Amino acid sequence: MTITTPDLSADPAPGPPPQHPLLIAPVAPTLAKLAAPNLIGMMATTAVSIAETAYIGHLGAEPLAAAALVLPLIMLMGMMSAGAMGGGVSSAISRALGAGLQVRAEVLARHAAVIGLALGLGFTVLLTLFGHSVFTALGGRGGTLHQAVLYSGIVFSFAAFLWLSNMLASVLRGSGNMVGPSLAMLSGAALQVAVGGVLCFGLGPFPRLGIVGVGIGQATAGVTTCALMLVLLHLPNARVRMKLIGPLSGEHFADILKVGVPAMLSPIQTVATTLVVTAIAARFGTQTLAGYGIGSRLEFLLVPIAFSVGVASLPMVGLAIGAGDIARARRVAWTAGAMGAVGLGAVGLILSLFPGAWSGVFTTDLAVRAATETYLRTAGPFFAFFGLSLALYFSSQGAGRIAGPLLAGTLRLAVVATGGLLLVRAHAPPRALFALVALGMVTMGLFTAGAVALTPWGPNPAKRTQTP
């Protein structure tokens, strides 16, 4: 006679899953409540970037130019880890919880940490071995190149901590906890500003390290935030507890990576679109280029609004998908899309009516102000489509169906690139370029909405009988 031992590590197969609060809470008020702490955390990150730019600006032109070379890579890493791969983590966690697979969610959290560690170390290796070549290719020379290599060497040596912080924050958000990650981000941001400022200028007994001090501030914040996230995931009331020791499996990695890897194309598309328009704007003259630069800065500053709503919708959609409530998942997605559209659209509309309120902050040059105001009057009213697309992108991550939103981003890039070349050949006025930017936003927004409407959403392929 054969005696079998039951697998006590598996989730119980029969019976309905436990009811998560986000499966029954009213949609719009809950989205607003979840989005608020995310928005605060994102705005803190923006404030830190402004403070560090001010620090480095006091050091002179070379350090400022060096920071400009490194910043795009730091931003790209942040977007990939928080919004792209982080979205894959939140999606997998929330779908598991929605299906009642608590143990599976905790196993997925361990796999998320491994992914974060691996990708963070990958950034460290690439930028420490090839940083000099990368910054040379970007135009770095002499003292600027030297300081860029020093600065990036500090920042990217600690890349694993930034990746781990965002992976762990995504686990927390996937479980519905938005306040904890935001408080950790606020704490890290305050420490980053303090340490970076003290070491940059050599305040008190500390040495004056210049741009290296700013890098140490970023590294310190990354380590601290990572530690805080780990503490949150070990609290008794954590919906998902982090268990770092345990087996790993390809199926769990695949559940995260099937969303996270394709999603990493999105920040690349965003940066590529901005670079393409910048290159085309340069052909229209210095004033047009400067005006677009000021206007596009607003676009990046508005992203946190759509990001906060979208990230709030992600676990609500994922939980509903896991529980088999497709109608609720779609209701959450469309509500989030509407909130993102209204939020960005309102700001864009106001500044299209009063563009001087924005252009006057950055320049007194009348020609540049005129170009900026032309951009805002032309493109501002269409920021709503940009907000719609971003919010629906995150909701689609929650459903594990992001092909449509990614294709929409590619279509926007193609419209802007092709149309821009035609405008240059036709010697069109600058307003035509800004209208093309608006057309790109409309195209992306409508295509994303159409993709969400037409793409079938279904429950997590993992069955409730599946072991973790």
C-alpha positions as CSV (number, residue, x, y, z in Angstrom):
1,M,0.0,0.0,0.0
2,T,1.3,3.4,-1.0
3,I,1.0,6.2,1.5
4,T,0.9,9.8,0.1
5,T,1.8,12.8,2.0
6,P,-0.3,15.9,1.3
7,D,1.5,19.0,0.0
8,L,0.9,21.4,2.9
9,S,2.6,24.2,1.1
10,A,-0.1,24.4,-1.6
11,D,-3.1,26.6,-1.4
12,P,-6.4,24.8,-0.6
13,A,-8.1,24.1,-3.9
14,P,-11.8,24.0,-3.2
15,G,-13.9,26.8,-1.9
16,P,-14.2,30.5,-2.8
17,P,-11.2,32.8,-2.3
18,P,-11.2,35.1,0.6
19,Q,-12.8,38.4,-0.2
20,H,-10.2,41.2,-0.6
21,P,-11.5,44.6,0.3
22,L,-10.5,46.0,-3.2
23,L,-12.9,43.5,-4.8
24,I,-16.0,45.1,-3.2
25,A,-15.0,48.7,-2.6
26,P,-16.7,51.4,-4.7
27,V,-14.5,52.0,-7.8
28,A,-14.0,55.7,-8.2
29,P,-13.6,56.7,-4.5
30,T,-11.2,53.8,-4.0
31,L,-9.1,54.7,-7.0
32,A,-8.8,58.3,-5.7
33,K,-7.9,57.1,-2.3
34,L,-5.2,54.7,-3.6
35,A,-3.9,57.3,-6.1
36,A,-3.3,60.0,-3.5
37,P,-0.3,58.5,-1.7
38,N,1.2,57.5,-5.1
39,L,1.0,61.0,-6.3
40,I,2.6,62.4,-3.2
41,G,5.5,59.9,-3.6
42,M,6.0,60.7,-7.2
43,M,5.9,64.4,-6.6
44,A,8.6,63.9,-3.9
45,T,10.8,62.2,-6.5
46,T,10.3,65.2,-8.8
47,A,11.2,67.6,-6.0
48,V,14.4,65.6,-5.3
49,S,15.4,65.9,-9.0
50,I,14.8,69.7,-8.9
51,A,16.9,70.0,-5.7
52,E,19.8,67.9,-7.1
53,T,19.8,70.0,-10.3
54,A,20.0,73.1,-8.1
55,Y,22.9,71.6,-6.1
56,I,24.9,70.6,-9.2
57,G,24.1,73.9,-10.9
58,H,26.0,75.7,-8.2
59,L,29.1,73.6,-8.9
60,G,29.5,75.0,-12.4
61,A,28.8,74.1,-16.1
62,E,30.9,70.9,-16.3
63,P,29.1,69.1,-13.4
64,L,25.8,70.3,-14.7
65,A,26.6,68.9,-18.2
66,A,27.9,65.6,-16.6
67,A,24.6,65.2,-14.8
68,A,22.7,65.9,-18.0
69,L,24.5,63.0,-19.6
70,V,23.7,60.5,-16.8
71,L,20.2,61.6,-16.0
72,P,18.5,59.9,-19.0
73,L,19.9,56.6,-18.0
74,I,18.8,57.1,-14.4
75,M,15.3,58.0,-15.5
76,L,15.2,55.0,-17.9
77,M,16.2,52.7,-15.1
78,G,13.6,54.2,-12.8
79,M,10.8,53.9,-15.4
80,M,11.8,50.3,-16.3
81,S,11.9,49.1,-12.7
82,A,8.9,51.0,-11.3
83,G,6.5,51.2,-14.1
84,A,7.4,48.4,-16.4
85,M,8.8,45.4,-14.6
86,G,7.2,46.7,-11.4
87,G,3.8,46.5,-13.2
88,G,4.5,42.9,-14.1
89,V,5.1,42.2,-10.4
90,S,2.0,44.0,-9.2
91,S,-0.1,42.3,-11.9
92,A,1.1,38.7,-11.0
93,I,0.7,39.4,-7.2
94,S,-2.8,40.9,-7.5
95,R,-4.1,38.2,-9.9
96,A,-2.9,35.5,-7.4
97,L,-4.5,37.2,-4.5
98,G,-7.8,37.7,-6.4
99,A,-7.8,34.0,-7.1
100,G,-7.3,33.2,-3.4
101,L,-3.7,31.9,-3.9
102,Q,-2.0,33.5,-0.9
103,V,1.0,31.2,-0.9
104,R,1.5,31.7,-4.6
105,A,1.5,35.5,-4.1
106,E,4.3,35.1,-1.5
107,V,6.3,32.8,-3.7
108,L,5.9,35.4,-6.5
109,A,7.2,38.1,-4.2
110,R,10.5,36.1,-3.8
111,H,10.8,35.7,-7.6
112,A,10.3,39.5,-7.9
113,A,13.2,40.1,-5.6
114,V,15.4,37.8,-7.6
115,I,14.4,39.6,-10.9
116,G,15.2,43.0,-9.3
117,L,18.5,41.8,-8.0
118,A,19.5,40.4,-11.4
119,L,18.5,43.4,-13.5
120,G,20.0,45.8,-11.0
121,L,23.3,43.9,-11.2
122,G,23.0,44.0,-15.0
123,F,22.8,47.8,-15.0
124,T,25.8,47.9,-12.6
125,V,28.0,45.7,-14.9
126,L,27.0,47.5,-18.1
127,L,27.5,51.0,-16.8
128,T,30.7,50.4,-14.8
129,L,32.3,48.5,-17.7
130,F,31.0,50.6,-20.6
131,G,30.0,53.9,-19.0
132,H,33.0,55.7,-20.4
133,S,32.1,54.6,-24.0
134,V,28.4,55.3,-23.5
135,F,29.0,58.9,-22.3
136,T,31.6,59.5,-25.0
137,A,29.0,58.5,-27.6
138,L,26.5,60.9,-26.0
139,G,29.0,63.7,-26.5
140,G,30.9,63.8,-23.2
141,R,34.4,65.2,-23.5
142,G,37.2,66.3,-21.1
143,G,36.2,67.2,-17.6
144,T,32.5,66.7,-18.3
145,L,33.1,63.1,-19.4
146,H,35.3,62.4,-16.3
147,Q,32.7,63.7,-13.9
148,A,29.9,61.8,-15.7
149,V,31.8,58.6,-15.3
150,L,32.5,59.3,-11.6
151,Y,28.8,60.2,-10.9
152,S,27.4,57.2,-12.8
153,G,29.9,54.9,-11.1
154,I,28.5,55.8,-7.7
155,V,24.8,55.7,-8.8
156,F,24.9,52.5,-10.8
157,S,27.1,50.6,-8.3
158,F,24.0,50.7,-6.1
159,A,21.5,50.0,-9.0
160,A,20.5,46.7,-7.4
161,F,19.0,48.5,-4.4
162,L,17.0,50.8,-6.6
163,W,15.6,47.8,-8.6
164,L,14.9,45.9,-5.4
165,S,13.1,48.9,-3.9
166,N,10.8,49.2,-6.9
167,M,10.2,45.4,-7.0
168,L,9.3,45.3,-3.3
169,A,7.2,48.4,-3.7
170,S,5.3,46.7,-6.5
171,V,4.7,43.7,-4.4
172,L,3.1,46.0,-1.7
173,R,1.1,47.8,-4.3
174,G,-0.1,44.6,-5.9
175,S,-1.5,43.6,-2.5
176,G,-3.3,47.0,-2.3
177,N,-0.9,48.8,0.0
178,M,-0.2,52.2,-1.5
179,V,0.6,54.1,1.6
180,G,3.6,52.0,2.8
181,P,5.6,52.4,-0.4
182,S,4.9,56.1,-0.6
183,L,6.0,56.7,3.0
184,A,9.2,54.8,2.2
185,M,9.8,56.9,-0.9
186,L,9.2,60.1,1.1
187,S,11.7,59.0,3.7
188,G,14.3,58.1,1.0
189,A,13.7,61.3,-0.8
190,A,14.3,63.4,2.4
191,L,17.5,61.5,3.1
192,Q,18.7,61.8,-0.5
193,V,18.3,65.6,-0.4
194,A,20.0,65.9,3.0
195,V,22.9,63.6,2.3
196,G,23.4,64.8,-1.3
197,G,23.4,68.5,-0.1
198,V,25.8,67.9,2.8
199,L,28.3,65.9,0.8
200,C,28.0,68.1,-2.3
201,F,29.0,71.3,-0.5
202,G,31.0,69.8,2.4
203,L,28.7,71.2,5.1
204,G,29.9,70.9,8.7
205,P,32.6,68.3,9.3
206,F,31.9,66.5,6.0
207,P,34.2,66.7,2.9
208,R,33.1,68.7,-0.2
209,L,32.7,65.9,-2.8
210,G,30.8,67.8,-5.5
211,I,28.8,65.7,-7.9
212,V,30.1,62.5,-6.3
213,G,28.4,63.6,-3.1
214,V,25.1,63.9,-4.9
215,G,25.6,60.3,-6.2
216,I,26.3,59.1,-2.7
217,G,23.0,60.7,-1.6
218,Q,21.2,58.7,-4.3
219,A,22.9,55.5,-3.2
220,T,22.1,56.1,0.4
221,A,18.4,56.7,-0.4
222,G,18.3,53.5,-2.5
223,V,19.7,51.3,0.3
224,T,17.4,52.9,2.9
225,T,14.3,52.7,0.8
226,C,15.0,49.0,0.1
227,A,15.4,48.3,3.8
228,L,12.1,50.0,4.6
229,M,10.3,48.0,1.9
230,L,11.6,44.8,3.4
231,V,10.4,45.9,6.8
232,L,6.9,46.5,5.5
233,L,6.9,43.1,3.9
234,H,7.7,41.4,7.2
235,L,5.1,43.2,9.3
236,P,2.4,41.0,10.8
237,N,-0.4,42.8,9.0
238,A,1.3,42.6,5.5
239,R,-1.1,41.0,3.0
240,V,1.9,39.4,1.3
241,R,4.8,38.4,3.5
242,M,8.3,38.3,2.0
243,K,10.0,34.9,2.4
244,L,13.5,35.3,0.9
245,I,14.5,31.6,1.3
246,G,12.7,29.0,-0.8
247,P,12.6,27.3,-4.2
248,L,12.4,29.1,-7.5
249,S,10.6,28.0,-10.7
250,G,10.4,29.1,-14.3
251,E,6.6,29.2,-14.2
252,H,6.6,31.9,-11.5
253,F,9.3,33.9,-13.3
254,A,7.2,33.6,-16.5
255,D,4.1,35.0,-14.8
256,I,5.9,38.2,-14.0
257,L,8.1,38.5,-17.1
258,K,5.3,37.9,-19.6
259,V,4.0,41.4,-18.6
260,G,7.2,43.0,-17.3
261,V,9.5,42.3,-20.3
262,P,7.1,43.7,-23.0
263,A,6.2,46.6,-20.7
264,M,9.9,47.7,-20.7
265,L,9.4,48.8,-24.3
266,S,7.0,51.6,-23.1
267,P,9.6,53.9,-21.4
268,I,11.9,53.3,-24.4
269,Q,9.0,54.5,-26.7
270,T,8.4,57.5,-24.5
271,V,12.0,58.6,-24.5
272,A,12.4,57.8,-28.2
273,T,9.4,59.9,-29.2
274,T,10.7,62.9,-27.2
275,L,14.1,62.5,-28.8
276,V,12.6,62.3,-32.3
277,V,10.5,65.4,-31.8
278,T,13.5,67.2,-30.3
279,A,15.7,66.3,-33.3
280,I,13.0,67.5,-35.7
281,A,12.3,70.7,-33.7
282,A,16.0,71.6,-34.0
283,R,15.5,71.8,-37.7
284,F,12.9,74.5,-37.2
285,G,15.4,76.7,-35.4
286,T,16.7,77.4,-31.9
287,Q,13.6,79.2,-30.6
288,T,11.3,76.3,-31.7
289,L,13.7,73.8,-30.1
290,A,13.8,75.7,-26.8
291,G,10.1,76.2,-26.8
292,Y,9.4,72.5,-27.4
293,G,12.0,71.7,-24.6
294,I,10.1,73.8,-22.1
295,G,6.7,72.4,-23.3
296,S,7.9,68.7,-23.2
297,R,9.2,69.3,-19.6
298,L,5.5,69.9,-18.6
299,E,4.6,66.6,-20.3
300,F,7.1,64.7,-18.1
301,L,5.9,66.5,-15.0
302,L,2.3,65.5,-15.7
303,V,3.2,61.8,-15.9
304,P,3.0,61.4,-12.1
305,I,-0.8,62.2,-12.2
306,A,-1.6,59.5,-14.7
307,F,1.0,57.2,-13.1
308,S,-0.6,57.5,-9.7
309,V,-4.1,56.7,-11.0
310,G,-2.8,53.9,-13.2
311,V,-0.8,52.2,-10.5
312,A,-3.8,52.5,-8.2
313,S,-6.0,50.7,-10.9
314,L,-3.5,47.9,-11.5
315,P,-4.1,45.8,-8.3
316,M,-7.9,46.5,-8.5
317,V,-7.9,45.2,-12.1
318,G,-5.6,42.2,-11.2
319,L,-7.7,41.2,-8.2
320,A,-10.9,41.3,-10.2
321,I,-9.3,39.3,-13.0
322,G,-8.0,36.7,-10.6
323,A,-11.5,36.5,-9.0
324,G,-13.1,36.1,-12.4
325,D,-15.0,39.4,-12.2
326,I,-14.2,40.7,-15.7
327,A,-16.9,43.3,-15.6
328,R,-15.5,45.0,-12.5
329,A,-12.0,44.8,-14.0
330,R,-13.1,46.7,-17.0
331,R,-15.1,49.2,-14.9
332,V,-12.0,50.0,-12.9
333,A,-9.9,50.4,-16.1
334,W,-12.4,52.8,-17.7
335,T,-12.8,54.8,-14.5
336,A,-9.0,55.1,-14.2
337,G,-8.7,56.1,-17.9
338,A,-11.3,58.8,-17.3
339,M,-9.5,60.1,-14.2
340,G,-6.2,60.2,-16.0
341,A,-7.8,62.0,-19.0
342,V,-9.5,64.6,-16.8
343,G,-6.4,65.2,-14.7
344,L,-4.0,65.8,-17.5
345,G,-6.6,67.3,-19.7
346,A,-7.5,70.0,-17.2
347,V,-3.9,71.1,-16.7
348,G,-3.3,71.1,-20.5
349,L,-6.5,73.1,-21.1
350,I,-5.7,75.7,-18.4
351,L,-2.2,76.2,-19.7
352,S,-3.4,76.4,-23.3
353,L,-5.6,79.3,-22.2
354,F,-2.8,80.9,-20.0
355,P,0.5,79.6,-21.5
356,G,2.5,82.5,-20.1
357,A,2.0,81.0,-16.6
358,W,4.3,78.2,-17.7
359,S,6.7,79.8,-20.2
360,G,7.5,82.7,-17.9
361,V,8.9,80.3,-15.3
362,F,11.7,79.2,-17.5
363,T,12.7,82.1,-19.8
364,T,12.5,85.8,-20.5
365,D,13.4,85.4,-24.1
366,L,10.4,86.7,-26.0
367,A,11.0,84.4,-29.1
368,V,11.4,81.3,-26.9
369,R,8.3,82.3,-24.9
370,A,6.3,82.7,-28.1
371,A,7.3,79.2,-29.3
372,T,6.5,77.7,-25.9
373,E,3.1,79.4,-25.8
374,T,2.4,78.2,-29.4
375,Y,3.2,74.6,-28.3
376,L,0.9,74.9,-25.3
377,R,-2.0,76.4,-27.2
378,T,-1.7,73.8,-29.9
379,A,-1.0,70.6,-27.9
380,G,-2.3,71.4,-24.4
381,P,-6.0,70.7,-25.1
382,F,-5.0,67.2,-26.2
383,F,-3.1,66.2,-23.1
384,A,-6.3,64.4,-22.1
385,F,-5.5,61.6,-24.6
386,F,-2.1,61.2,-23.2
387,G,-3.5,60.8,-19.7
388,L,-6.1,58.3,-21.0
389,S,-3.5,56.2,-22.6
390,L,-1.1,56.1,-19.6
391,A,-3.8,55.1,-17.2
392,L,-5.2,52.4,-19.4
393,Y,-1.7,51.1,-20.0
394,F,-1.4,50.3,-16.2
395,S,-4.8,48.8,-16.1
396,S,-3.9,46.6,-19.0
397,Q,-0.8,45.5,-17.0
398,G,-3.2,44.4,-14.2
399,A,-5.1,42.3,-16.7
400,G,-1.9,40.9,-18.2
401,R,-2.9,42.2,-21.6
402,I,-0.5,45.0,-22.7
403,A,0.1,44.3,-26.4
404,G,-2.5,46.9,-27.5
405,P,-1.1,49.8,-25.4
406,L,2.4,49.0,-26.5
407,L,1.4,49.0,-30.1
408,A,-0.3,52.3,-29.5
409,G,3.0,53.7,-28.3
410,T,4.7,52.4,-31.4
411,L,2.1,54.0,-33.6
412,R,2.5,57.3,-31.9
413,L,6.3,57.2,-32.5
414,A,5.7,56.3,-36.2
415,V,3.2,59.1,-36.7
416,V,5.5,61.7,-35.1
417,A,8.6,60.5,-36.9
418,T,7.0,60.1,-40.4
419,G,5.0,63.3,-40.1
420,G,7.9,65.3,-38.8
421,L,10.1,64.4,-41.7
422,L,7.3,65.4,-44.1
423,L,6.9,68.7,-42.3
424,V,10.6,69.5,-42.5
425,R,10.7,68.7,-46.3
426,A,7.6,70.9,-46.8
427,H,9.2,73.8,-44.8
428,A,6.0,73.9,-42.6
429,P,5.7,76.4,-39.8
430,P,6.5,75.4,-36.1
431,R,2.8,75.3,-35.3
432,A,2.5,72.3,-37.7
433,L,5.1,70.4,-35.7
434,F,3.2,71.0,-32.5
435,A,0.0,70.0,-34.1
436,L,1.8,66.7,-35.1
437,V,2.7,66.2,-31.4
438,A,-0.9,66.6,-30.5
439,L,-1.9,64.2,-33.3
440,G,0.5,61.6,-31.8
441,M,-1.2,62.0,-28.4
442,V,-4.7,61.6,-29.9
443,T,-3.5,58.6,-31.9
444,M,-2.1,56.8,-28.9
445,G,-5.1,57.6,-26.7
446,L,-7.7,56.4,-29.1
447,F,-5.7,53.3,-30.2
448,T,-5.1,52.3,-26.5
449,A,-8.8,52.8,-25.7
450,G,-9.8,50.7,-28.7
451,A,-7.3,48.0,-27.8
452,V,-8.7,47.8,-24.3
453,A,-12.2,47.6,-25.6
454,L,-11.5,44.9,-28.1
455,T,-9.0,42.7,-26.2
456,P,-10.5,39.8,-24.3
457,W,-9.7,39.9,-20.6
458,G,-9.9,36.7,-18.6
459,P,-8.8,35.1,-15.4
460,N,-5.3,34.3,-14.5
461,P,-4.2,31.1,-16.3
462,A,-3.0,29.7,-13.0
463,K,-5.8,27.5,-11.6
464,R,-6.8,27.6,-8.0
465,T,-5.7,24.0,-7.7
466,Q,-2.2,24.9,-8.8
467,T,0.5,24.7,-6.2
468,P,2.7,27.8,-5.6
